[in-house]
Amino acid sequence: MKDIQEKNILFLGIGNYLMGDEGVGVALARKLETIPLPPNVEVLDGGTGGFHLMGPMEAYETVFMADATLDGLPAGTVRLIEPRFSKDFPRVMSTHEVGLRDVVEAMTLRGTLPKIYLYLVSVEEVQPMHIGLSEPVQAAADALVMRIASDIEAFSAAGVLA
């Protein structure tokens, strides 16, 4: 059994902050870096890392992730899913999700896929060459950062997400 002081939980923010709302996962990672989290939690801005994320993800037992999705829901809608296979991830929005699906598939084949909790934030469109989040996505991110911190703290204490 791992010592509780080991960092066994990762928060991974995915996205491209140069594409407006598509960067919401990165914005969440940056906010989480500024608030107290349990000592066994690491926060990583995964950007559009693709296969470069495999190593960091394999190093943790549990990975909490956040990403934007074009799912037809109103901008700022938040859903939490527990994907187990690459097909469980939302449809492709930009090239980084293709890489993330490939990473998940590779880890599944290798038997190294951690437990994943994925927060999806609905966006209306990808905004190329735009820094910053739209009002509804920013409002969702402001509320979501505290939810994520609370979920991580509860998981860290109990080993399950309530």
C-alpha positions, 0 to 999 in steps of 0.5 A: 500500500502506498504511503499517503504522502506519495503523490498518487492523485493527478489533476490534469487540465487539457486544452489550448489557451490560445483557442478561447474556451477550448483552454478551460482545462488549462485555466482550471489547472492554473487556478487549482495551483493557487489553492491548498490541496491534499499533499498527495495531489499534483496539478499539471497543465497538460496543454495539448500534450497528446502522447507526452501525457502518457508518462505523467498519467501512468505515474498516478493511481487516479487522474482528475481531468478537465477539458472543453467539449462541443456537445451541443449543450449550453456553454458552461454546462459541466458534466462529470464522466468516468471514462474507461475506454477511449470510446468513452471520451467525447467526440473530437473537438481539436487535435489534442483529443485525438492524442488523448484518445490514443494515450488512453487506448495505449494505456489500456493495452499496456494495463496502466490506465489509471482511474479517470474522472473527467470534467467536461465543460460545454463550449459553443465554438472554438475561437482560434487565436483568442485568449480568455474564456467567454462569460458562461465558460468563465462562470462555470470554471469559477464554480468548478474549481471549488467543486474539483478541489472538494471532490479531490479532497473527498477522494483523497480522504476516502478513496472514492468519489461520493 
